[in-house]
Structure formats: C-alpha cells, structure tokens
Amino acid sequence: MSELRGGFSTGACAAAAAKAAALLLRGAGGVGEVEIPFPDGTRESFVVETAGLVDATRARATVRKSAGDDPDVTDKSLITVEVRVARGAEVLFRAGDGVGTVTKPGLALSPGEPAINPGPRRMIAAALREVSAQGYEVTISVPGGAELAQRTFNPRLGIAGGVSILGTTGRVVPFSCPAMREALVCALDIAQAAGEKAPVLVPGKIGKRAAERHFALRAEQVVEVSNEWGFMLGKTAGRGFAALLLLGHPGKLAKLALGYGDTHSRSAPSARDYVQQIAVELFGAVPAASETVEGVLAALPAEGRRVVAERVAAEVVRAAAARLEPGLDTAVVLIDMKGEILGSSGELTRWTSA
C-alpha cells in the first residue's frame, strides 16, 4: 500500500496568498508562485492561481487548498486573500465571505473575532514580513465556506458564517487524529467558559438530540466526543466540573467497561459478547445471540432489557470513574438508536431540572 500524501492547512495557503498579494503591492510583476516560511523552520512553495491589484492600496491573490489524502472538507477550496496597506506596522485580520466569526467565549479567539486561528495569523504575518515591515489589513475568503462549515464542528462551537482558518504546523497529516481532538476539546473549553458545572458527553447528533429531549440542558452543556471517550474523559480534569453525565448507545459505551478509550470499530471489538454475557449472568437462558448489542437487548422482555442496561451502565460508571479526577460525580444513560432511554446508573437529578 502506497504512503498517504500529506497536504497544507488553510492557514498555510492563506499565508502564501497573502504574500503574493503583498508582493504585487510592492511592485512585483506576475506572481505565479511564492515560497513561505513554516513554524518548524522549513519553507514550501505554493502555486498562485490568480493574483492582481484591486487599486493602489489593495491586492488580491488565491491559492487552492490541497489536503493530500486527508478527507478535509476544505480540500480543493480556493483560499482568497485581499491585502490592504494599513497605517503603522500591525497586521490586522478580517473575515471575508465563507470565513466564520467567533460568537462564544472559551476558544482561542474572543467573540467577534474572525475565525482565523493564532497559528495561521503568525504564519501570515511571517510571510508578509518577508515582503515589508509595514502594516497590512488581511481579509480571507473561502468561496462556499458557509456551506462547507455545516460539515465541520464550527456550528457546535459557536463559529458562525463559515469555516475556520486553521493550522498549527501549516501541514495536514492524513486522517489526523490530533486535529479532530483539538476540535473536540474546544467544546469543553466553551462549556468551562460558560460556567457549566455538569457537562453531558455524547458521541454525536443522536446522543445530542436525546440528551436535549430527556434532560433540561443549556446548549454549551452538551459536548460531543465522537469515539474519543477516553481522551475526552481525561480532558475534563482541572476544569472545575462537579458532575459528568455520559449518554450514548450501549454499543459504544460498553466498550469503556471493556477498557477501551477509543470506541471506533477499528480500535475496539464489538461489545455484543460482553452484553450477552451479562444477560446470561442475570437471567440464565436468554434468546439466541444477535449480531449487535441493540439486538441482544431488543430480544429481551422490557423489564429484562432495563435490568441488563442498568448493569451495563453501572459498569461504564465504574470504568469512567477510573479515568476521571477523584470526586467528580458520574452518571451514565444508555439510549437506543431512536434516542429512547434503555437504562441508567448514577444520580440524574442534577440534569432533570433547569
């Protein structure tokens, strides 16, 4: 199998486009390619798709994003940067069409700021400083960014109107787990900044909808963790939380009881046998094993289903507590694929009243 190709972040592409625009303002002729510095001290060249003067003080250039073999939603997007000469020596940033604006506290940027992260801001400033030490106003646009943002974590993080300009290193590593984890932790940052003391961790949209339906919650209280349960449980430490509710399907959460922090099927086996074993321990003879955890539970009578689900939930509480800081009250609610509650463990009154 051939090695996966890496790519460049939106921040690196924006830095290249910004430098191309600044070169035009300094009297350069056609700018078809530019080289920029990276945070690790290396340099890379970028093809500039379009570049031109808008007027005597403004120039615009575009670079097409290439994420290599990473399934990045902004792959192949045009990153357009308009650079305007400004007074002083500061580099100012603006969100153009398709670039989001921060609306909630808790992120690296304050509410009202364009969603151009600190890493890209530093890369852009460094690229501009290779052209001139003067001040610039930098406006970044991503055509179609508002639609692309709906496929990212931005709407859940309170970033409105478009995508974020991202990239700590300037490079995209194919199937980057660190990039996803960074986005997940942002939701915990927002919950903390909002003063939440009892966040609810859910795997995704089904869990989020079920949590909002069954409990009295605020928007910032619900934190999606995807399959990164072990990682995110560890990241709750030191945030002043008093309690934690884990809500999700037993097919995922039972894997925590089996010792797996990453519940993706590539990293952890099915929990079907584990749930089936609990059912046998509690009731002796049970219906023939199903291919899925939900099938095992569905084959039980209603009361038996509740009892097994509660036992599984209790085991998940035990496993989660081992990953959490001491003194953090923990509860677990297990739901089926329709969002109905199968069973729970732990005190839930904290989440049942506003």
TORKOL-4160 file (C-alpha; in steps of 0.2 Angstrom, whole numbers, padded with zeros to 4 digits, m for minus):
354
<pt num="1" X="0000" Y="0000" Z="0000"/>
<pt num="2" X="0007" Y="0017" Z="m0005"/>
<pt num="3" X="0011" Y="0030" Z="0008"/>
<pt num="4" X="m0003" Y="0043" Z="0011"/>
<pt num="5" X="0000" Y="0060" Z="0004"/>
<pt num="6" X="0001" Y="0075" Z="0016"/>
<pt num="7" X="m0005" Y="0092" Z="0012"/>
<pt num="8" X="m0006" Y="0110" Z="0018"/>
<pt num="9" X="m0018" Y="0119" Z="0030"/>
<pt num="10" X="m0030" Y="0133" Z="0026"/>
<pt num="11" X="m0018" Y="0144" Z="0036"/>
<pt num="12" X="m0003" Y="0140" Z="0026"/>
<pt num="13" X="m0012" Y="0143" Z="0009"/>
<pt num="14" X="m0019" Y="0160" Z="0016"/>
<pt num="15" X="m0001" Y="0164" Z="0021"/>
<pt num="16" X="0005" Y="0161" Z="0003"/>
<pt num="17" X="m0009" Y="0170" Z="m0005"/>
<pt num="18" X="m0006" Y="0185" Z="0007"/>
<pt num="19" X="0012" Y="0186" Z="0002"/>
<pt num="20" X="0008" Y="0185" Z="m0016"/>
<pt num="21" X="m0004" Y="0200" Z="m0014"/>
<pt num="22" X="0009" Y="0210" Z="m0004"/>
<pt num="23" X="0022" Y="0207" Z="m0017"/>
<pt num="24" X="0010" Y="0214" Z="m0030"/>
<pt num="25" X="0008" Y="0230" Z="m0019"/>
<pt num="26" X="0027" Y="0231" Z="m0018"/>
<pt num="27" X="0028" Y="0232" Z="m0037"/>
<pt num="28" X="0031" Y="0214" Z="m0042"/>
<pt num="29" X="0026" Y="0208" Z="m0059"/>
<pt num="30" X="0016" Y="0192" Z="m0062"/>
<pt num="31" X="0017" Y="0181" Z="m0046"/>
<pt num="32" X="0014" Y="0163" Z="m0051"/>
<pt num="33" X="0022" Y="0155" Z="m0036"/>
<pt num="34" X="0028" Y="0160" Z="m0019"/>
<pt num="35" X="0038" Y="0152" Z="m0005"/>
<pt num="36" X="0034" Y="0155" Z="0013"/>
<pt num="37" X="0042" Y="0150" Z="0030"/>
<pt num="38" X="0034" Y="0137" Z="0041"/>
<pt num="39" X="0034" Y="0136" Z="0060"/>
<pt num="40" X="0047" Y="0122" Z="0060"/>
<pt num="41" X="0060" Y="0132" Z="0050"/>
<pt num="42" X="0056" Y="0124" Z="0033"/>
<pt num="43" X="0050" Y="0133" Z="0018"/>
<pt num="44" X="0037" Y="0127" Z="0005"/>
<pt num="45" X="0032" Y="0134" Z="m0012"/>
<pt num="46" X="0014" Y="0137" Z="m0017"/>
<pt num="47" X="0006" Y="0139" Z="m0034"/>
<pt num="48" X="m0004" Y="0156" Z="m0035"/>
<pt num="49" X="m0019" Y="0153" Z="m0046"/>
<pt num="50" X="m0024" Y="0171" Z="m0048"/>
<pt num="51" X="m0017" Y="0187" Z="m0042"/>
<pt num="52" X="m0020" Y="0206" Z="m0046"/>
<pt num="53" X="m0021" Y="0223" Z="m0040"/>
<pt num="54" X="m0038" Y="0230" Z="m0034"/>
<pt num="55" X="m0032" Y="0248" Z="m0033"/>
<pt num="56" X="m0016" Y="0257" Z="m0027"/>
<pt num="57" X="m0018" Y="0251" Z="m0009"/>
<pt num="58" X="m0026" Y="0233" Z="m0011"/>
<pt num="59" X="m0021" Y="0217" Z="m0020"/>
<pt num="60" X="m0029" Y="0200" Z="m0020"/>
<pt num="61" X="m0022" Y="0183" Z="m0023"/>
<pt num="62" X="m0029" Y="0165" Z="m0022"/>
<pt num="63" X="m0021" Y="0148" Z="m0018"/>
<pt num="64" X="m0030" Y="0132" Z="m0020"/>
<pt num="65" X="m0030" Y="0121" Z="m0004"/>
<pt num="66" X="m0023" Y="0103" Z="m0006"/>
<pt num="67" X="m0025" Y="0092" Z="0009"/>
<pt num="68" X="m0017" Y="0077" Z="0001"/>
<pt num="69" X="m0025" Y="0061" Z="0005"/>
<pt num="70" X="m0034" Y="0068" Z="0021"/>
<pt num="71" X="m0053" Y="0069" Z="0020"/>
<pt num="72" X="m0053" Y="0088" Z="0024"/>
<pt num="73" X="m0069" Y="0097" Z="0019"/>
<pt num="74" X="m0059" Y="0112" Z="0013"/>
<pt num="75" X="m0049" Y="0101" Z="0001"/>
<pt num="76" X="m0048" Y="0109" Z="m0016"/>
<pt num="77" X="m0056" Y="0125" Z="m0010"/>
<pt num="78" X="m0049" Y="0142" Z="m0016"/>
<pt num="79" X="m0042" Y="0152" Z="m0002"/>
<pt num="80" X="m0043" Y="0170" Z="m0007"/>
<pt num="81" X="m0034" Y="0184" Z="0002"/>
<pt num="82" X="m0035" Y="0203" Z="0000"/>
<pt num="83" X="m0021" Y="0213" Z="0007"/>
<pt num="84" X="m0023" Y="0232" Z="0010"/>
<pt num="85" X="m0009" Y="0243" Z="0016"/>
<pt num="86" X="m0013" Y="0250" Z="0033"/>
<pt num="87" X="m0005" Y="0263" Z="0045"/>
<pt num="88" X="0008" Y="0258" Z="0057"/>
<pt num="89" X="0016" Y="0240" Z="0057"/>
<pt num="90" X="0002" Y="0229" Z="0064"/>
<pt num="91" X="m0006" Y="0215" Z="0054"/>
<pt num="92" X="m0025" Y="0216" Z="0056"/>
<pt num="93" X="m0037" Y="0201" Z="0051"/>
<pt num="94" X="m0054" Y="0202" Z="0044"/>
<pt num="95" X="m0066" Y="0188" Z="0039"/>
<pt num="96" X="m0072" Y="0188" Z="0021"/>
<pt num="97" X="m0086" Y="0178" Z="0013"/>
<pt num="98" X="m0086" Y="0160" Z="0019"/>
<pt num="99" X="m0075" Y="0163" Z="0034"/>
<pt num="100" X="m0083" Y="0161" Z="0051"/>
<pt num="101" X="m0084" Y="0173" Z="0066"/>
<pt num="102" X="m0082" Y="0168" Z="0084"/>
<pt num="103" X="m0098" Y="0170" Z="0094"/>
<pt num="104" X="m0095" Y="0161" Z="0111"/>
<pt num="105" X="m0081" Y="0163" Z="0124"/>
<pt num="106" X="m0069" Y="0149" Z="0128"/>
<pt num="107" X="m0060" Y="0147" Z="0111"/>
<pt num="108" X="m0043" Y="0154" Z="0107"/>
<pt num="109" X="m0051" Y="0169" Z="0100"/>
<pt num="110" X="m0063" Y="0181" Z="0108"/>
<pt num="111" X="m0081" Y="0183" Z="0102"/>
<pt num="112" X="m0082" Y="0195" Z="0087"/>
<pt num="113" X="m0065" Y="0190" Z="0081"/>
<pt num="114" X="m0064" Y="0182" Z="0063"/>
<pt num="115" X="m0061" Y="0163" Z="0065"/>
<pt num="116" X="m0043" Y="0164" Z="0059"/>
<pt num="117" X="m0033" Y="0154" Z="0072"/>
<pt num="118" X="m0017" Y="0161" Z="0081"/>
<pt num="119" X="m0006" Y="0149" Z="0072"/>
<pt num="120" X="m0012" Y="0154" Z="0054"/>
<pt num="121" X="m0011" Y="0173" Z="0060"/>
<pt num="122" X="0008" Y="0170" Z="0064"/>
<pt num="123" X="0011" Y="0161" Z="0048"/>
<pt num="124" X="0003" Y="0175" Z="0038"/>
<pt num="125" X="0012" Y="0189" Z="0047"/>
<pt num="126" X="0029" Y="0180" Z="0045"/>
<pt num="127" X="0025" Y="0178" Z="0026"/>
<pt num="128" X="0021" Y="0197" Z="0025"/>
<pt num="129" X="0036" Y="0202" Z="0035"/>
<pt num="130" X="0047" Y="0194" Z="0021"/>
<pt num="131" X="0040" Y="0207" Z="0009"/>
<pt num="132" X="0038" Y="0223" Z="0021"/>
<pt num="133" X="0038" Y="0228" Z="0039"/>
<pt num="134" X="0023" Y="0240" Z="0035"/>
<pt num="135" X="0005" Y="0237" Z="0042"/>
<pt num="136" X="m0007" Y="0227" Z="0032"/>
<pt num="137" X="m0026" Y="0223" Z="0034"/>
<pt num="138" X="m0029" Y="0205" Z="0028"/>
<pt num="139" X="m0046" Y="0199" Z="0023"/>
<pt num="140" X="m0048" Y="0180" Z="0020"/>
<pt num="141" X="m0062" Y="0172" Z="0010"/>
<pt num="142" X="m0067" Y="0155" Z="0006"/>
<pt num="143" X="m0080" Y="0153" Z="m0008"/>
<pt num="144" X="m0093" Y="0141" Z="m0002"/>
<pt num="145" X="m0086" Y="0141" Z="0015"/>
<pt num="146" X="m0103" Y="0144" Z="0024"/>
<pt num="147" X="m0110" Y="0128" Z="0016"/>
<pt num="148" X="m0093" Y="0118" Z="0020"/>
<pt num="149" X="m0094" Y="0124" Z="0038"/>
<pt num="150" X="m0110" Y="0114" Z="0041"/>
<pt num="151" X="m0099" Y="0098" Z="0039"/>
<pt num="152" X="m0087" Y="0104" Z="0052"/>
<pt num="153" X="m0088" Y="0106" Z="0071"/>
<pt num="154" X="m0090" Y="0125" Z="0069"/>
<pt num="155" X="m0109" Y="0127" Z="0071"/>
<pt num="156" X="m0107" Y="0117" Z="0088"/>
<pt num="157" X="m0093" Y="0128" Z="0093"/>
<pt num="158" X="m0102" Y="0144" Z="0090"/>
<pt num="159" X="m0092" Y="0149" Z="0075"/>
<pt num="160" X="m0105" Y="0157" Z="0063"/>
<pt num="161" X="m0105" Y="0161" Z="0044"/>
<pt num="162" X="m0091" Y="0150" Z="0038"/>
<pt num="163" X="m0076" Y="0139" Z="0040"/>
<pt num="164" X="m0061" Y="0142" Z="0052"/>
<pt num="165" X="m0043" Y="0146" Z="0045"/>
<pt num="166" X="m0033" Y="0133" Z="0054"/>
<pt num="167" X="m0016" Y="0125" Z="0056"/>
<pt num="168" X="m0004" Y="0124" Z="0070"/>
<pt num="169" X="0011" Y="0117" Z="0059"/>
<pt num="170" X="0004" Y="0123" Z="0042"/>
<pt num="171" X="0004" Y="0105" Z="0036"/>
<pt num="172" X="m0011" Y="0092" Z="0035"/>
<pt num="173" X="m0007" Y="0074" Z="0041"/>
<pt num="174" X="m0019" Y="0062" Z="0033"/>
<pt num="175" X="m0033" Y="0056" Z="0044"/>
<pt num="176" X="m0026" Y="0067" Z="0058"/>
<pt num="177" X="m0032" Y="0062" Z="0075"/>
<pt num="178" X="m0024" Y="0077" Z="0084"/>
<pt num="179" X="m0034" Y="0089" Z="0073"/>
<pt num="180" X="m0050" Y="0081" Z="0077"/>
<pt num="181" X="m0046" Y="0080" Z="0096"/>
<pt num="182" X="m0041" Y="0099" Z="0095"/>
<pt num="183" X="m0059" Y="0102" Z="0089"/>
<pt num="184" X="m0067" Y="0091" Z="0102"/>
<pt num="185" X="m0058" Y="0099" Z="0116"/>
<pt num="186" X="m0064" Y="0116" Z="0110"/>
<pt num="187" X="m0082" Y="0111" Z="0115"/>
<pt num="188" X="m0075" Y="0108" Z="0133"/>
<pt num="189" X="m0067" Y="0125" Z="0133"/>
<pt num="190" X="m0083" Y="0133" Z="0129"/>
<pt num="191" X="m0093" Y="0123" Z="0142"/>
<pt num="192" X="m0080" Y="0129" Z="0155"/>
<pt num="193" X="m0080" Y="0147" Z="0149"/>
<pt num="194" X="m0099" Y="0147" Z="0150"/>
<pt num="195" X="m0098" Y="0142" Z="0169"/>
<pt num="196" X="m0105" Y="0124" Z="0166"/>
<pt num="197" X="m0103" Y="0113" Z="0181"/>
<pt num="198" X="m0111" Y="0097" Z="0175"/>
<pt num="199" X="m0107" Y="0094" Z="0156"/>
<pt num="200" X="m0115" Y="0080" Z="0146"/>
<pt num="201" X="m0104" Y="0070" Z="0135"/>
<pt num="202" X="m0112" Y="0062" Z="0120"/>
<pt num="203" X="m0105" Y="0053" Z="0105"/>
<pt num="204" X="m0114" Y="0063" Z="0091"/>
<pt num="205" X="m0130" Y="0070" Z="0084"/>
<pt num="206" X="m0142" Y="0056" Z="0090"/>
<pt num="207" X="m0135" Y="0057" Z="0108"/>
<pt num="208" X="m0136" Y="0076" Z="0107"/>
<pt num="209" X="m0154" Y="0076" Z="0102"/>
<pt num="210" X="m0158" Y="0063" Z="0115"/>
<pt num="211" X="m0150" Y="0072" Z="0129"/>
<pt num="212" X="m0159" Y="0088" Z="0124"/>
<pt num="213" X="m0175" Y="0079" Z="0124"/>
<pt num="214" X="m0174" Y="0070" Z="0140"/>
<pt num="215" X="m0165" Y="0082" Z="0151"/>
<pt num="216" X="m0165" Y="0101" Z="0155"/>
<pt num="217" X="m0149" Y="0107" Z="0147"/>
<pt num="218" X="m0141" Y="0123" Z="0140"/>
<pt num="219" X="m0133" Y="0122" Z="0123"/>
<pt num="220" X="m0115" Y="0124" Z="0130"/>
<pt num="221" X="m0118" Y="0110" Z="0142"/>
<pt num="222" X="m0118" Y="0096" Z="0129"/>
<pt num="223" X="m0101" Y="0091" Z="0122"/>
<pt num="224" X="m0099" Y="0079" Z="0108"/>
<pt num="225" X="m0084" Y="0067" Z="0109"/>
<pt num="226" X="m0086" Y="0056" Z="0094"/>
<pt num="227" X="m0076" Y="0040" Z="0098"/>
<pt num="228" X="m0064" Y="0049" Z="0109"/>
<pt num="229" X="m0071" Y="0044" Z="0125"/>
<pt num="230" X="m0055" Y="0040" Z="0135"/>
<pt num="231" X="m0046" Y="0056" Z="0128"/>
<pt num="232" X="m0061" Y="0067" Z="0132"/>
<pt num="233" X="m0063" Y="0060" Z="0150"/>
<pt num="234" X="m0045" Y="0064" Z="0153"/>
<pt num="235" X="m0048" Y="0082" Z="0147"/>
<pt num="236" X="m0061" Y="0086" Z="0159"/>
<pt num="237" X="m0048" Y="0087" Z="0173"/>
<pt num="238" X="m0044" Y="0103" Z="0181"/>
<pt num="239" X="m0060" Y="0112" Z="0174"/>
<pt num="240" X="m0070" Y="0114" Z="0190"/>
<pt num="241" X="m0083" Y="0102" Z="0184"/>
<pt num="242" X="m0094" Y="0095" Z="0199"/>
<pt num="243" X="m0103" Y="0081" Z="0189"/>
<pt num="244" X="m0102" Y="0072" Z="0172"/>
<pt num="245" X="m0116" Y="0063" Z="0163"/>
<pt num="246" X="m0111" Y="0051" Z="0149"/>
<pt num="247" X="m0125" Y="0047" Z="0137"/>
<pt num="248" X="m0124" Y="0036" Z="0122"/>
<pt num="249" X="m0128" Y="0019" Z="0114"/>
<pt num="250" X="m0123" Y="0004" Z="0124"/>
<pt num="251" X="m0114" Y="m0002" Z="0108"/>
<pt num="252" X="m0101" Y="0012" Z="0111"/>
<pt num="253" X="m0101" Y="0015" Z="0130"/>
<pt num="254" X="m0100" Y="m0003" Z="0134"/>
<pt num="255" X="m0083" Y="m0003" Z="0126"/>
<pt num="256" X="m0077" Y="0009" Z="0140"/>
<pt num="257" X="m0082" Y="m0005" Z="0153"/>
<pt num="258" X="m0071" Y="m0017" Z="0142"/>
<pt num="259" X="m0056" Y="m0005" Z="0144"/>
<pt num="260" X="m0056" Y="0004" Z="0128"/>
<pt num="261" X="m0055" Y="0023" Z="0127"/>
<pt num="262" X="m0057" Y="0024" Z="0108"/>
<pt num="263" X="m0073" Y="0016" Z="0104"/>
<pt num="264" X="m0071" Y="0016" Z="0085"/>
<pt num="265" X="m0074" Y="m0002" Z="0077"/>
<pt num="266" X="m0056" Y="m0001" Z="0070"/>
<pt num="267" X="m0049" Y="0001" Z="0088"/>
<pt num="268" X="m0061" Y="m0009" Z="0099"/>
<pt num="269" X="m0071" Y="m0025" Z="0096"/>
<pt num="270" X="m0089" Y="m0026" Z="0097"/>
<pt num="271" X="m0097" Y="m0026" Z="0114"/>
<pt num="272" X="m0110" Y="m0038" Z="0109"/>
<pt num="273" X="m0102" Y="m0053" Z="0118"/>
<pt num="274" X="m0100" Y="m0043" Z="0134"/>
<pt num="275" X="m0118" Y="m0038" Z="0135"/>
<pt num="276" X="m0124" Y="m0055" Z="0130"/>
<pt num="277" X="m0113" Y="m0062" Z="0144"/>
<pt num="278" X="m0121" Y="m0050" Z="0157"/>
<pt num="279" X="m0139" Y="m0055" Z="0151"/>
<pt num="280" X="m0134" Y="m0074" Z="0154"/>
<pt num="281" X="m0127" Y="m0070" Z="0171"/>
<pt num="282" X="m0143" Y="m0061" Z="0176"/>
<pt num="283" X="m0156" Y="m0072" Z="0168"/>
<pt num="284" X="m0148" Y="m0088" Z="0164"/>
<pt num="285" X="m0156" Y="m0094" Z="0147"/>
<pt num="286" X="m0158" Y="m0079" Z="0135"/>
<pt num="287" X="m0164" Y="m0078" Z="0117"/>
<pt num="288" X="m0151" Y="m0083" Z="0104"/>
<pt num="289" X="m0137" Y="m0070" Z="0102"/>
<pt num="290" X="m0139" Y="m0056" Z="0090"/>
<pt num="291" X="m0126" Y="m0048" Z="0079"/>
<pt num="292" X="m0127" Y="m0032" Z="0088"/>
<pt num="293" X="m0128" Y="m0025" Z="0106"/>
<pt num="294" X="m0145" Y="m0017" Z="0102"/>
<pt num="295" X="m0151" Y="m0034" Z="0095"/>
<pt num="296" X="m0146" Y="m0043" Z="0111"/>
<pt num="297" X="m0156" Y="m0030" Z="0121"/>
<pt num="298" X="m0171" Y="m0030" Z="0109"/>
<pt num="299" X="m0173" Y="m0049" Z="0111"/>
<pt num="300" X="m0176" Y="m0047" Z="0130"/>
<pt num="301" X="m0193" Y="m0043" Z="0138"/>
<pt num="302" X="m0194" Y="m0025" Z="0143"/>
<pt num="303" X="m0190" Y="m0027" Z="0161"/>
<pt num="304" X="m0175" Y="m0038" Z="0157"/>
<pt num="305" X="m0169" Y="m0026" Z="0145"/>
<pt num="306" X="m0169" Y="m0012" Z="0158"/>
<pt num="307" X="m0160" Y="m0023" Z="0171"/>
<pt num="308" X="m0146" Y="m0028" Z="0159"/>
<pt num="309" X="m0145" Y="m0010" Z="0153"/>
<pt num="310" X="m0143" Y="m0003" Z="0171"/>
<pt num="311" X="m0130" Y="m0016" Z="0174"/>
<pt num="312" X="m0120" Y="m0011" Z="0159"/>
<pt num="313" X="m0122" Y="0007" Z="0164"/>
<pt num="314" X="m0115" Y="0004" Z="0181"/>
<pt num="315" X="m0100" Y="m0005" Z="0174"/>
<pt num="316" X="m0097" Y="0010" Z="0162"/>
<pt num="317" X="m0098" Y="0022" Z="0178"/>
<pt num="318" X="m0085" Y="0011" Z="0186"/>
<pt num="319" X="m0074" Y="0012" Z="0171"/>
<pt num="320" X="m0076" Y="0030" Z="0168"/>
<pt num="321" X="m0073" Y="0035" Z="0186"/>
<pt num="322" X="m0056" Y="0026" Z="0184"/>
<pt num="323" X="m0051" Y="0039" Z="0171"/>
<pt num="324" X="m0058" Y="0054" Z="0180"/>
<pt num="325" X="m0051" Y="0065" Z="0193"/>
<pt num="326" X="m0057" Y="0060" Z="0211"/>
<pt num="327" X="m0073" Y="0067" Z="0217"/>
<pt num="328" X="m0082" Y="0070" Z="0201"/>
<pt num="329" X="m0099" Y="0063" Z="0202"/>
<pt num="330" X="m0103" Y="0052" Z="0187"/>
<pt num="331" X="m0119" Y="0046" Z="0179"/>
<pt num="332" X="m0122" Y="0036" Z="0163"/>
<pt num="333" X="m0138" Y="0035" Z="0152"/>
<pt num="334" X="m0139" Y="0022" Z="0139"/>
<pt num="335" X="m0150" Y="0025" Z="0124"/>
<pt num="336" X="m0156" Y="0015" Z="0109"/>
<pt num="337" X="m0154" Y="0021" Z="0091"/>
<pt num="338" X="m0171" Y="0030" Z="0092"/>
<pt num="339" X="m0165" Y="0040" Z="0107"/>
<pt num="340" X="m0175" Y="0031" Z="0120"/>
<pt num="341" X="m0168" Y="0028" Z="0137"/>
<pt num="342" X="m0164" Y="0009" Z="0140"/>
<pt num="343" X="m0156" Y="0011" Z="0157"/>
<pt num="344" X="m0145" Y="0022" Z="0168"/>
<pt num="345" X="m0134" Y="0022" Z="0183"/>
<pt num="346" X="m0130" Y="0036" Z="0195"/>
<pt num="347" X="m0140" Y="0051" Z="0201"/>
<pt num="348" X="m0148" Y="0061" Z="0187"/>
<pt num="349" X="m0157" Y="0075" Z="0197"/>
<pt num="350" X="m0144" Y="0087" Z="0193"/>
<pt num="351" X="m0149" Y="0086" Z="0174"/>
<pt num="352" X="m0168" Y="0084" Z="0176"/>
<pt num="353" X="m0171" Y="0101" Z="0182"/>
<pt num="354" X="m0166" Y="0118" Z="0175"/>
